[in-house]
Amino acid sequence: MKTSFKILSLLFLSACSFTSCSSDDSAAESNGTTTGDYFPMAVNNKWEYSNDVDATEIKLIGTTTFGGKTYYEMTDTDADSQIDIQTYMNKRGASYYQKASPSTQTQGSLFITIAGFEMKMLQDDLQVGETWSGSAKPKVTYTGSSSGSTTATINYEGKIIARDVSVTLGSVTYTNVIKTEMHVTEKVNSQTVTIDGENWYAKDIGLIYDSATMSTDNITKTRYLTSYDLH
């Protein structure tokens, strides 16, 4: 299980377990006017994390273009290794988007193809209590012992729960921090999965803490930033 930068991996994992997934169908959203850089994007930027047991790393390894916009390809060693998926980050105005590429997975005798989709992870000009939301209806196609396709319905809402605060993680104190909550509901084949996450972003540094709880197991996983290298 992975968290809400990990939310995309969680969604793909749960959708595939129902034999289904997605196309890029996010609703048009207002991007706002940025108040700073809460996830710096440059090739080779990396962030190291710990959950007090394991170490993980997020790294931006290159760029690509979708719809005329530049996205940064992101690797996350906390991502599920069973799923063949690439994720990308893009900032538009005050809004930070995470995009999942089309992906494939073999599950038993089924070969599952999942279209990509995009979610807004943060809007940095919102005040405490303000929210953003979006949706996607990704298509999932499967072949093998049976064949067919279906559509996953994904709805999400993010909320600013604190901003311009200081927090201490380990021995490090971060200032100018925005804390967010994310609630995601995914429906596939009459089954529903919810994911509740919390992300903290420090200005000019990036993601310093994340957590997520998935309704399929109700286990909360967290991690916090231990070091970073920005370019």
C-alpha positions as a printed Julia matrix, in Angstrom:
231×3 Matrix{Float64}:
   0.0     0.0     0.0
   1.25    3.42   -0.92
   0.01    7.0    -0.06
  -1.45   10.2    -1.54
   1.25   11.08   -3.71
   0.63    7.36   -3.53
  -3.11    7.73   -4.17
  -2.78    7.05   -7.9
  -1.03    3.75   -7.24
  -3.68    2.85   -4.68
  -6.45    3.59   -7.15
  -4.91    1.44   -9.85
  -4.35   -1.4    -7.4
  -7.93   -1.36   -6.11
  -9.48   -0.95   -9.55
  -7.49   -3.85  -10.93
  -8.58   -6.01   -8.03
 -12.12   -5.47   -9.27
 -10.99   -6.19  -12.87
 -11.32   -2.58  -14.16
  -9.87    1.11  -14.67
  -9.47    4.59  -16.61
  -9.24    7.32  -19.26
  -8.1    10.87  -18.75
 -11.41   12.59  -18.02
 -10.72   15.11  -15.28
 -13.21   17.94  -15.0
 -12.03   21.42  -15.94
 -10.87   23.24  -12.82
  -9.76   26.74  -11.9
  -5.99   26.75  -11.41
  -5.72   29.91   -9.3
  -2.75   32.25   -8.83
   0.26   30.72   -7.11
   1.53   31.95   -3.73
   4.87   30.11   -3.96
   6.52   26.86   -4.96
   5.3    23.98   -2.79
   6.64   21.17   -5.0
   9.72   22.4    -6.91
   9.96   20.74  -10.31
  13.34   20.25  -12.01
  15.02   17.16  -13.39
  16.99   15.28  -10.69
  15.12   16.87   -7.78
  14.74   14.18   -5.14
  13.24   13.75   -1.7
  14.15   11.02    0.83
  11.54    9.73    3.32
  11.25    7.39    6.28
   8.4     5.65    8.06
  10.81    4.84   10.94
  11.36    1.38    9.4
  11.93    1.76    5.65
  13.48    4.5     3.5
  11.82    5.63    0.25
  12.6     8.21   -2.42
  10.69   10.43   -4.82
  12.74   11.66   -7.8
  11.99   13.67  -10.95
  13.85   11.86  -13.72
  12.87   13.68  -16.93
  10.21   15.61  -18.8
   7.56   14.83  -21.36
   4.71   16.75  -22.99
   0.99   16.07  -22.78
  -1.46   18.41  -24.52
   1.26   21.0   -25.04
   2.12   21.09  -21.31
   5.43   19.99  -19.77
   5.19   17.27  -17.14
   7.98   15.9   -14.95
   8.22   12.13  -14.77
   8.3    11.01  -11.15
   9.6     7.8    -9.62
   8.57    6.76   -6.12
  10.21    3.73   -4.53
   7.1     3.37   -2.37
   5.0     2.63   -5.47
   3.55   -0.84   -5.98
   5.99   -2.92   -8.02
   3.19   -5.13   -9.38
   1.75   -2.31  -11.45
   3.4    -1.07  -14.65
   2.68    2.65  -14.37
   4.48    5.95  -14.84
   3.44    9.07  -12.94
   4.05   12.72  -13.84
   3.77   16.11  -12.13
   2.7    19.43  -13.63
   1.97   22.84  -12.12
  -0.57   25.21  -13.67
  -1.16   28.46  -11.81
  -1.51   27.53   -8.14
  -2.48   23.93   -8.96
  -0.27   20.83   -8.83
  -1.42   17.85  -10.89
  -0.35   14.23  -10.73
  -0.93   12.23  -13.92
  -0.92    8.45  -14.28
   0.09    6.95  -17.6
  -1.85    4.12  -19.24
  -0.79    0.93  -17.49
  -0.97   -2.83  -17.78
  -1.18   -5.63  -15.26
  -1.51   -9.4   -15.39
  -3.91  -10.77  -12.8
  -4.24  -14.55  -12.93
  -5.31  -15.4   -16.48
  -6.37  -11.82  -17.26
  -4.33   -9.14  -19.04
  -5.65   -5.76  -17.92
  -5.1    -2.47  -19.76
  -5.9     0.72  -17.88
  -6.12    4.17  -19.46
  -4.43    7.11  -17.74
  -5.98    9.96  -15.75
  -5.02   13.04  -13.76
  -5.78   14.41  -10.29
  -5.13   17.78   -8.67
  -3.1    17.22   -5.5
  -2.84   20.82   -4.23
  -3.99   24.37   -4.93
  -1.63   26.65   -3.02
  -3.69   29.88   -3.06
  -6.64   28.45   -1.11
  -7.29   29.41    2.5
  -7.95   27.14    5.46
 -11.25   25.32    4.99
 -11.38   25.9     1.22
 -11.55   22.91   -1.1
 -10.93   21.73   -4.66
 -12.48   18.73   -6.37
 -12.45   16.73   -9.56
 -13.48   13.46  -11.18
 -12.4    10.95  -13.78
 -14.02    7.98  -15.51
 -11.16    5.71  -16.53
 -11.83    2.84  -18.87
 -10.47   -0.63  -18.12
 -10.14   -3.32  -20.79
  -9.29   -6.93  -20.05
  -8.55  -10.03  -22.15
  -7.65  -13.63  -21.4
  -9.95  -16.2   -19.78
 -12.67  -13.59  -20.34
 -12.72  -10.28  -22.15
 -14.54   -6.99  -21.94
 -14.29   -3.47  -20.56
 -15.78   -1.33  -17.85
 -15.44    2.18  -16.44
 -14.19    3.23  -13.04
 -15.74    6.37  -11.55
 -13.29    8.37   -9.43
 -14.32   11.42   -7.42
 -11.94   13.35   -5.2
 -11.92   16.39   -2.94
  -8.95   18.14   -1.37
  -9.11   20.56    1.55
  -6.66   23.01    3.13
  -6.54   22.23    6.87
  -3.65   24.57    7.79
  -1.37   26.99    6.02
   1.69   29.13    6.79
   2.44   26.99    9.86
   5.64   25.51   11.27
   6.01   21.77   11.91
   8.83   19.64   13.29
   9.49   16.22   11.78
  12.31   14.27   13.35
  14.87   16.92   14.26
  13.96   19.35   11.46
  11.54   22.27   11.7
   9.85   23.4     8.49
   8.16   26.78    8.07
   5.56   28.05    5.57
   3.81   24.67    5.52
   0.45   23.93    3.9
  -1.41   20.9     5.26
  -4.07   19.22    3.1
  -6.58   16.41    3.31
  -7.64   14.33    0.3
 -10.72   12.12    0.12
 -11.11    9.84   -2.91
 -13.99    7.53   -3.79
 -13.65    4.94   -6.54
 -16.54    2.84   -7.83
 -15.96   -0.14  -10.12
 -18.43   -2.93  -10.92
 -20.78   -1.86   -8.09
 -17.96   -1.96   -5.56
 -16.62    1.1    -3.75
 -13.19    1.88   -2.32
 -12.36    5.04   -0.38
  -8.93    6.51    0.27
  -8.31    9.21    2.87
  -4.95   10.92    2.79
  -3.11   13.84    4.32
  -0.21   15.69    2.64
   1.99   18.44    4.05
   3.99   20.72    1.73
   6.75   23.15    2.73
   7.34   26.22    0.57
  10.42   25.9    -1.68
  10.98   22.32   -0.43
   8.05   20.11   -1.43
   6.19   17.2     0.14
   7.39   16.72    3.72
   4.77   14.28    5.05
   2.08   12.03    3.66
  -0.36    9.44    4.96
  -3.18    7.38    3.5
  -5.82    4.95    4.69
  -7.58    2.64    2.22
 -11.0     1.19    3.09
 -10.03   -2.31    1.92
  -7.72   -2.79    4.91
  -8.15    0.34    7.1
  -4.4     0.49    7.71
  -2.87    3.97    7.81
   0.61    4.31    6.32
   2.73    7.43    6.82
   6.17    8.76    5.95
   8.11   11.98    6.57
  10.92   13.81    4.81
  14.49   13.13    5.98
  16.52   14.92    3.26
  16.17   16.52   -0.17
  18.27   17.7    -3.1
  16.84   20.4    -5.38
  18.23   21.76   -8.65
